[in-house]
Structures are given as structure tokens and as C-alpha cells.
Amino acid sequence: MEVEPIPDPIRQARHALADAEQARQRAEVNKARAVLAMIDTWPIPDALNIGHPAIEKGVNIGGARVGEFVTLEVAAVLGVSDPAASALVDDVAGLRSRHPLMWAAVQELKLEVWQARKVVRTCHELSVDAVLAVDRKLASGWGVLPWSKISKKLPGLIAAADTVLAREKVRAARDERYVSIRHNGDSTSWLIARLDTGAALNLQASLGRLTDHLIADGAAEPLPLLRAQALEMLATPYLPDGRTSEGAGRGAGDEGDAQAKSGESVDSAEDRRFSEPNPSPQLPLADVVVHIQAEDLDPDATAGKIAEVAARGGDVGPVLLPDIARLLGHFRVRVIPVIDQNGDPSVDAYQIPERMRMALQLREETSVFPYSSQRSWSCDLDHTEPFRFGTPDSPKPPGQTRVSNLGPLSRREHRAKTAGIWKVRQPAQGLYVWTSPTGQRFAVVNGHTHRLPDTQESDRMETAA
């Protein structure tokens, strides 16, 4: 039976797809080479210059000493956060210096850059000799074995290369347990945990028993959903007298209302609730931050509205107003006093009042550095125009600490700005105009980063941004 020839349009499409894929892989390799060029050409800080704590420090990256702020420049070029750029710089430098055979395979397009980075991170605790041993073992598989088989093979190769380290990691694993909760913004959340295996088996058994009870009571939902409901039942706290915390949560809110309605002034009641929450130990505390727009003051215009729920463990996201009671039913509720985010309050002191700090953190969800994803609640608050302390002959200017002269920055971003490596202006409240040491320019406003022309044509583009 003769095989019909492949039509030319299909063959051409196949070749075009193959060429596009090879171009993508080659672009990733060129990107890695460009990152290495940034590392190789970035100035090395003077080891003897240890003056101000914000001065750039030298760090070891891939066996070479490099100025630490190179990662901020890479992040700005690529439009990613500093942690993402730091990971890329560390991985690519380690790939070149510690995995020479794998680096050669990457450049020959036998494996993806992202695959090589996974190997580099997995081997980062190994000595140079142990890494070379793993590198040699993997060399024959690049381009002929699928990634799934290589990734399964890798842990055994690492353990064989350094058995002492493997035993230490087993002993240290218990110290690496964690629980991570990420809210999706649709009234569901992700729960990821690393637990002791015995405890995980106990949890698994408990979920199985609860699931069996639900099925015995007539539940017909799919098993994964029933297991999720069982876990939610385990997570719902109960008070010692058997009452569910839902009723107690409402009681806590009523008590706060009673305080405000007593002979005590509203301001003093709010301040006391802000600083001295209900001391009940049974329930976790939830801060309720209500964002009110001017049009929301019309009661006829609030039907169907949603609330943005902010939590210290991560934003919950948009929640329908009727769902607020269900969401917070298992918490003690503390209502934060009203903060007008349209104002620009100021104080003469260097220290930032808590109310001003909260107003800024509510306005800026993340750091105001270009492309940063660092949550503002964990950031330093930087004076955009450096605070000038007074002297007996020259008193300090008034009102330097104000919302329009502050911005949240991560610690490394803050140090780079304080050292003068990165420069920033705030020509209008909430508009941050940045210039990098290589002349890159950005405008950050409302969490959005806009690229500006390098150092020239600044005024026109700033106005547009």
C-alpha cells in the first residue's frame, strides 16, 4: 500500500512550527548569555568601602564577586520582580560555572534553559566535585531522554553523589515544614503544606472518616469535593462550651457597636478598638478595612456591590457583600477607623505614624519599585525626598513625613535608592519616576509600571504617564 505524500502546505506549516520553536529556544539561550554578560561587566564594589549601610555590597554569584544591585537592573530590563531576577541571575551563573556539560547542552539546544535551571537549583547544596559527578551522569540523557524521566532520576543521582548530605537532608526535613495559604479572589483559596509524614497520614485518615460520615448521611457530591468539605469542617473552630465561633464572631461585633453607643466618644472608642482588640483567645482576629468611594455614600447605589477584603496573610480579593458575614463568621472583628486616602496628612517627625502608614499601604498594594511584587505590608516606607534633620543653626523643614513623600520599598530596593544607585522622584502624589544606573527610566503609578525613554524626553512622557 502506497503512502500518499504529505501535501506541501502541511509540510510548510510543520517546518514553520519547528523553526519557530528553535528560534524560541535560541532566544532563551541568548537571554541567558546576556544575563551572564551583565554579571561579567557589572562593577565590583570596593571591598574597603564599608561606610553607609545602604552602599552596594559585593556578593558571590556563580563563583564570581559581583555588585548585588545587578539584579535590580536585570529585573527592570525584563519587567519582572527583583526576586525573580535574582533567581535567574543565580541559576544562569551557577549553570555556567558548576555544570559545564549541561551548559554546553543548553547552547546546543538539547535541553531547555528552564530545565537546566531546575537542575541547578536542585544541586545547589552539592560541592563542586559532587555537582560535576551529577553533570557527567546526566550528560548522556540530554536530547534523548524526556524531561520527566530525567527529573525522576535526579534525586537518586544527587543522593549517590553526596550520601552524607542526603542523610543530613533527611534529618533537616522536619525543620522545613510549612503551611501556605493563597486566596484566589473567588471565595476559594489554595492550601499547600509540607507536614511530618505521620501527621499527614493521620490527617488523611481523619478526612477519610469524615468523608465516610458525609456519604453515610446521604452526600452525593464527588469524592474530591467531599474531602474538601471534610477539611473545612476540621478547620472550623469550636468554643469550649460547644458553640460554633460563627455566633461568637457576631457577638464580638455587637460588643464593639455597644462601646461606640455608650457615653464614650466615637473617636476614643475607635482608638481603643484599634489598639486593644477583644482579648478573647478562642478566635483569630480579622481587621475589616472598608473602602468607601464618594458615590457609595448613596444607599440606593450600593446594591450588588463587592468588597475588597485585605488580610495580613494575603488579600482575599473581591467578595460579594452578602458573603462578608459568612467569610468573617469565625473571626473576632476589629473595624479600622476611617482613613481618607484623598488627603495628604503630614507630621514633622521622621517616624511614620501608624495611621499614615496604613493609608499608604492601602493605597499601594505592592512596592512602588518598577515591576516589584513585594507586598507593601512587608516593605520599608521610604522618604522619596530624603528626610533632613535639623541643626541648631538650621531647623528641619516642616511636614517632610507626609503621604506624598513616602513610598513602600523592599529592603534591597530601599538600599539601592538610599545609596543613590537608583534615583526616584514623586512629582505628584502616587507617581514615582525612577532612573536606573544605566539610564533606564520608568513611571510607576497605581501599581502599573510604564517604560519611559532612557534619560531624554522625560518631562513630556512623565506628563503622559
N, C-alpha and C positions, 0 to 999 in steps of 0.2 A: 504494500500500500504506500503510495507516494504521499510525502508530506508537502502540503501546499506551502509555497514560500510566504514569508511574513510580508505583508503589504508595506510599502515604503513609508507611508505616514506613521504606522505603528513603530517601525524601526527608528525613524527620525525622532519620534517622541521619546522612545526608550533612551536613545543616545543623549537627547537634551536633558532628560532627568538624571542620567549618570554624570553628565558634565556639570550640572548644577550642584549635585551632591559633592562631587570632587572639589568644585570651587568653594563650597561652604567649608569643607574640611580644611582646604588650603588656607582660607581666610582665618580660621581658628588658629592654625599654626602660625600664621603671620602675626596675629594678635598676641600670641604667647611670645614670639620673638620681640615684638615691640615693647611688651612689658619688661622683658629682660634688658632691652636697650635703655629703658627708663631707669632700671636698677643700676646698670653699669655707668650711666652718665650723671646720676643724681649726686650732688656734692656731699661729701662725707663731713659731718660736723667735727669741729676741733675738739678732741677729747679733753683738752685742758680748759675749755670754755664751760665752766660749770656754774655760771653766775645765777641768773634768774631761773626759777623752776620751769618757766614756760619755754626756755631755749630748746631748740630741737636736739634730740639725743640720737646717738648712733645705735643702731640695732643690728643684730646678726640675721641676715636673710639669705638662706641658701649658702651658708659658709662665708659670705662677704659682709663687711660692715657698711651699712647704708643709713642715710638720714631717714628717720621714721616718718617724716611728712610726705615721703614719696607716695604713700598710699592715698593720701588726700588728693594729690594731683591725678593719680590714676583714676580714682573714683569720679572726679569731676569730668575727666575726658570721656569715660564710659557711661556716665549718667547713672551710677549706682552708689550705694551707701559705702561708707568707709569700711565697715566690717566685711562687706562683700569684696571690696577691692583688696583689703588686707589678706583675705583668704586666697584670692587669685595670685597676688604677688608671692606669698609664701609657697603656694603649690608649684608655681612655674619655676621659681628659683630652686626649690628642692628637687623638682623633676630634672633640671639640667645638671645640678651638682651631685645628686645622690643616686640617680637612676640613668646612667649614660646609655645603656642599651634600650631602655624604654623611650628615652628622649629621641634616640635615633629612629625608633619605630614610629613615633608620632610624626616626625618630619617626613617619613616615607609613607605616611597616610595608612599605616597598618592598624592603627587604633586611634580612637577619638581623644581629643585633649581632655574632655570631661572624664573619660575612663582612666586616663593616666593620673589625673588629679585625685581620683578616689584611691588609687593605689598609693600615691604619695602620702595622703592623709592617714591611710591605714598603717603605713610603715614608719610614721614619723618618730616613734619611740625607739626604733631599732638603731643599733650602732651602724657606722659606715660599712663595716665588713658584713654585717648581717643583711643590710639593705642590698649590697652587691650580690650576695648569695641568692636572695629572692629575685633580684633582677635577672640573674643568669637562668634561674629555674623558669621564669615566665617568658624568656626571650623566644623560645621555640613555638609558643602558642599564639603570639601576636599575628593577626591576619588569617589564622587558620582555625582557631577555636572561638566559639561565640562568647560574648562577654559574660553571659550567665554562668558558663562553666568555669571561666577564669575567676570570677568573683567568689564562687563556692570553693575553689581550690586555694585561694589566697590565705585565709586564716590558718590552714594547716601548714603552709609554707612559712608563714611568719612564726608560728609556734616552733617549728623544726629549726629555724634559723637562730632562735634565742629561747631555749627552754626555761632558763631562769626567769626571764621577763614574762614568759607565758604563765608560770606559776604565780608570780607576783601580781599579774593582772587578775588572776582568778581570786586571789585574796583581797585585792583592792576593789573588786566589782561591787561589793556591798556598800562601799562609800560613794558609789556613783549612782545610787538610786535617786529617782526624781519623779515628780508628777508635773505635767504641763497641761494647762487648760487654755484653749484658744476659742474665743467666741466668734461665731460665723456671721452674726448680724441678722439671722433669720429665726431667732429664738431657739437655736440649737448651738451646741459647742462641741469641739473636739477635746477628748481626754486621752492623753498619751502618758504612759507611766513605765518606769523600769523598777521592778519590785524584786524582793527576795523570792526565789522560785517556790519555796514552801508557802509563803504568804499568797503568791499568785494562785497556787493550786487550791488553797483554802477559799480564796475569793471565787475561783471558778466553781468550786463545789457549792458555795453559798448561792451563787447566781443560778446554778442548776436546780437547787432545791426550790428557790423562789419561782423559777420558771415553771417547774412541775406543779406548784400550787396554783399558779395563774391558769395553767392548762386545765387542772382539775376543776377550777371554778368556772370553766367554760370559755376561756380566752381562745380565740381562733386566729389571732394575728400570726404572721411569720415568726419563726423562732428568733432571728436576729433582733426583731423589734421587741419581743418579749424579754430577751436578755437585757436590752437597754432599759426597759421599764423596771426590771428587777434591780439593776444598778441604781436607778433613780430612787427606788424605794430604800435601798441601803444608804443613799446619800441624804435622805430627808431626816433631819434631826428631830428627836422627841424630847420633851421636857421630862424631868424626873417624875412628875405626877401623872404622866401618861398623855397629857395634852400635846397635840401637834404644835410645832412652832409657828404655824400659819396664824393661829389665833393670837399667839403672844406677840407676833410682829405687828398685828393691827393694834394691840393694846399699847405697844411702845409708842406708836404714832399718836394715839389718842392722848397719852400722857403728855407728850410734847405740846399738843394743842392746848391742854389744860393749863400748862405752865404759862403759855402766852396769853391766855384769857384771864389769868388771875390778876391781882393788883400789881404784879411786876410789869415793868415797862417792856415793850416789844423788843427794843434793842438789847436790853440786859438779858432777856430770855433767850434771844437768838445767840448772843455771845456765849451764854452759859452752855447752851446746847452744842455750840460749835466746839467749845474747849472741853466740856465734861459730858461725854455721851452717857447714855443709860448704862449703869455698871453691871447689868445682868450678864452673867458669864455663860449662859446657855446658848446664846445665839450669836452668829457673826454679825458684824456691823456693816451696814450699807450706807454710803453717802449718796444722797439724792441731789443731783445738780440739775435744776430746771432751767432750760434755755428758753427765754421769752422774747419773741420778736414784737415789735410795736403793734403789728396787725393782730397778734394773738390775744391782745387785751380785749378784743371784741368777742364776747361769748358766743355769738352766732357764727363766728368764723372758725371755731376750733373743732367742729365735728369731723371725725375721721383723721385727726392729726396723729402724728407719731412723735415719740420722744427719743432723743439720742441719749442712751444710757452709758455713762463713763464710769469705769471701775478701775481701782488701782492695779488689779491683775490683768488688765487689758479691756479695751472698750467692748461692751456687749453689742453695741450698734443700734440701729433703728428698731424701736419696739412700739407696737400699737398701744395707745393709751389704755385701753381696757386690759391689756396684758401686764401692765405695771404691777398691779396688786398680786397677780399670780407669781410674777417673777421675784418680787421682793417679800413674798409671804413668809419666808423662812429667815428673815433678817430683822435686826433692830434697825430702825430707820432714823437717820440724822439728816435733817434738811439744812443745806448750806445757805446762809443768808444771801440776799440778792447782791449780785456783782454787776455793775453797769459796764459792759465791755466797750461802750462807745466813749467812755471817759478816758482821761489821761491823768490819773492822780499821781502826785509826786511827794517825796519826802527829801529831807536834806541829809539823811544818814546814808552810809554805804550799805548797811544791812537792808535787805528787802523784806518789807512786812509780809506776813502770811497771806493777807487778803490780796495784795498786789501780785504776789507770786501765783496765787490760784487764778486770778484774772488772766494773766499771761499764759499760763499753762492750758487754760480752757480755750483761749484764742488760737494758740499754736499747739496742735496735737503732737508734732514732732519737732526735732531740732530745726533751726532755720538755716543750717548749712546746706549748700546745694546738694540735692538728691538724698539727703540724710533721712534715715528711717528710725532714728533713735527717738523713743518716746520722750516727750518733754518732761514727764513726771520724774524721770531719772536723770535729767540733764542739769548742768550748771546754768545759772542765769547770768549772762554776760552783759556788762555795760557797753553798749555799742560805742559811744564816746567814753573813753576811759575815765573813771572817777578821779577827780582832782581833789586831793586832800589839802586842807588849808594850812597856812603857817601863821605865826604871829604877825608877819608883815603883809600877808596876802590871804585873806579869808577865803574859804572854799565857796564856789558859786552855789547858789541855792537850787534845789529841785533837780539835782543830777540823777537821782534814782526815781525814775518815772517809767511808766509802761512804754512810752515812745522811745526810750533809750535803753531798752532791755531786749534780750532775745535768748531763748534756750539753746545751749550748745552742749554736745558731748564733751567729755574731758579732753580728748585729743584735739577736737575741733577748737575748743576754747583755748588750749595752749598754743595752737598754731596761729590763732588770731591775736592773742596777747603778745606773742613773740614778734608780731609784725610780718610773719611769713605770708599769711593770708590777710587781706585788708577788707573791711566792710564798712559801709555807710548805711544809715537808715534815714533817707531824705524825707520819708513820710512814715507815719506810724504803721508798722506791719510790712513795710517794703524794705528788704535787705539787699543791697547791691554789693556783690563780692568780686574781688580780683585775686586771682591765684598768683603764685610766684612766677609762673611762666606767661602771665598775661591773659589767661582765660578770664572771662567776665560772665557773671550770672546775676539775675534778679530773682529773688525768692519772695513770693507773696502768697498768702493763704495756702501754704503747703505746696505750691506749684513752683517749679524751677524753670526759668526761661533763660536760654543762652543769649548772650549779647556779643556783639563784635569785640574782638580782642582789643582792649585798651582804647581804641578810637571810636568816634561817633557815639560817645557814651550818653550825652545829655538827651539826644533825640530818642534813643532806644529805651532809656530809663523811663521817659515820659510815656512811651507806648506801652511798656510793661506795666 
